[in-house]
Amino acid sequence: MEDSAIVALYWARDEQALTETAAKFGAYCRKIALNLLGSISDAEEVENDTWMAAWNSMPENRPARLAPYLGRITRNLALDRRDKAAAQKRGGGQSELILEELEGCLAGPARVEHTVEAADTARMISEFLRKEPEPARGIFIRRYWYCDSMADIAARYAMPEGRVRVTLHRTRNKLKKVLTEQGVNL
């Protein structure tokens, strides 16, 4: 079923929208949640929470593409769940490792508020990534948006893990340079 048809079901408040969404995007959203949480049961709960959040948000929103819309909802719900479970160290350390890797090229929350709006920083990052060649752009997005492991990225791009690490390192350094040149204090 096309995204527009599924969105129309949401707007009509037809519960079939949930069934169609789960069938088309279930594995996608579950993978995002699993990468962040490291627990299948938690990922499944976040997946179900995503459908409810989409149901509740659709009357105000009419996304043209559901994958990024649902992916963002899933990611935010998974991050919230991870934050709540931080004391128990669930997530296998993967998400903490990813955030540590990005630490050097992104400002902390308090600094962002003083130097530039978070939306401007996000726009700059998007512009930067649009200019990056493949596979560097894809590798960066797989690592820092989808939270894929180095091994998964290496398998996806048929390259050694060392090359993935080097590509990420170089891309982070280029991003840091671009952000610094555009006035973002890191």
N, C-alpha and C positions, 0 to 999 in steps of 0.2 A: 504494500500500500504506500502511496506517495505521502510525503511529509504534509503537504497541504491538505490532503484528505484526513489525515490523523488530526491535524490542528482543527479542522472543521468539526470533527467529532467532539473534541474537547469543548469547542465553543457551543456546540449543541447540547453539552452536558451529557453525552452518550457514554455510558461506561465501557462500550466497545473500544473507546480510545485507549483505555488502560491495557486492554488485551493486545491491541495492535502495537502499542508502544513497547510493551514487554517482549513481544515476538520479534520486533525489528531492532530494538536497541538494548535488550537485556544483557547480552554478552558484552557489549561495548561498555555500558555503565558499570557492570559488575567488575570488569577488568580494571577500570579506573579506581573504583573503591578498593579492590583487592590490592592493587599496587600501593595504595596509601595506608591501608589498615593491616594487611598481612593475615587477615582472618576471613575465611570463606563465609562463616556465619555473619560476621559484621558486614561484609561486603553485600550479602544478600539482604540484610536489613536496610542498608543504605540504598540499595537498588529499589526496594519497596517504598522507602521514604521519598525517593526521587519521583516515583510515579505520583505520590500524593502531593508533593510540592508542585509538580507540573500541573496537576488537576486544579490546585488552588490558585496557581499563577496565570493560567491561560485566559481567564476573562479579561485581564489587563494587558496581556501580551499575545502577539500573534507572530511567533517566529517563522521565518521563511525556511530555515533549516533546523531540524530538530536535533541532529547529532551534537552540534556545539552547545545548543541551549540546554539539552539534557546533561551533556558532559560537564558543563559548568555547575549545574545544580548538584550533580553527583559529587563532583570534586569538593564543593563547598561543604556539603553534608559530611563527607568522609573526613575532611580536615577538622570540622567541628567535633566529630566523634573521636578523632585521634587526640585532639586537645583535651577532651574530657578524660581520656584514658591515658594521658601522658604519664601519670604517676605509676602506672602498671607497665610502662614501656612496651605497649603493644605496637606492632607495625614492623618488627624485626630490624629496626634501626634504618631502614631504607629511606623513609621520608626525612629523617633527621640528617642523614648523609647528603641527600639532595639539597636540603636547605643550607647545609654547611658549604657545599660546593658553590652555591650562588651568593653566599655571604659577601664575598669580595667585590662583586660587581653590582650589588643593590644596596641601597641605603636602608637603615632600620626604620621602623614605623614612625618614631618620633622625628627623625630627620626629614623624612619625606614630607611631613606636614609643614615643616619650616622652609623647605627649599622649593618644592614643586608639588602640585597636586598629584595624587597617585594615578589619576586618569591620564595626565600628561606623560608620566613615566611609562605607563602601559602603552600609550600611543607610540612613544619613541622606541620601545622594545619591538612593537609590531612592525614599525617601519624598518627597523634594523633587520629583523628576521625576513621581511619580504625581499630585501636586497641580498640576503645570503644565498649562495648557491646550494643546490642539493648535492650531496646528502647532508651537509652541515646543518641546514635549517631543520630538516626532518629529524636528525639525531638530537638536536637541541630540544625540539618540541617533544619528542618521545621521552626524553629524560626529565625535563622540567615541567611539562604539562601533564603527561600521562604517568610520570614516575616509573617508567620502565627501568628494569635493571640493566646494567652494562651488558650482561650476557644476552638478554632478550634483544637489545638494540643491535648487538653484534650479529646475532642470528638473522634478524630482519634485514640487515644491510649486507650480509655475507662478507663480513670483515672481522679481523681479530679485535678482541676487546681493547688491546693496547691502542689501536687506531681510533677506536671510539673515544677512549680517554683523551687522546691527543686532540682530536677534533673538538671535543667539548671544552678542553682547556683553551684552545686557540679562539674558539667562538666566544667564550666568556671574557677573555682578554680584549677581544675586539669590541664586544658589547660595553665593557667597562670604559674603554677609550671613547667610544661614541657618546655614552651617557655623560662622561666627564666633560667632553668638548661641548655638549649641549647645556652645560651648566648644572647638572645634577650632582650635588655633593654626596659623595659616597662615604 
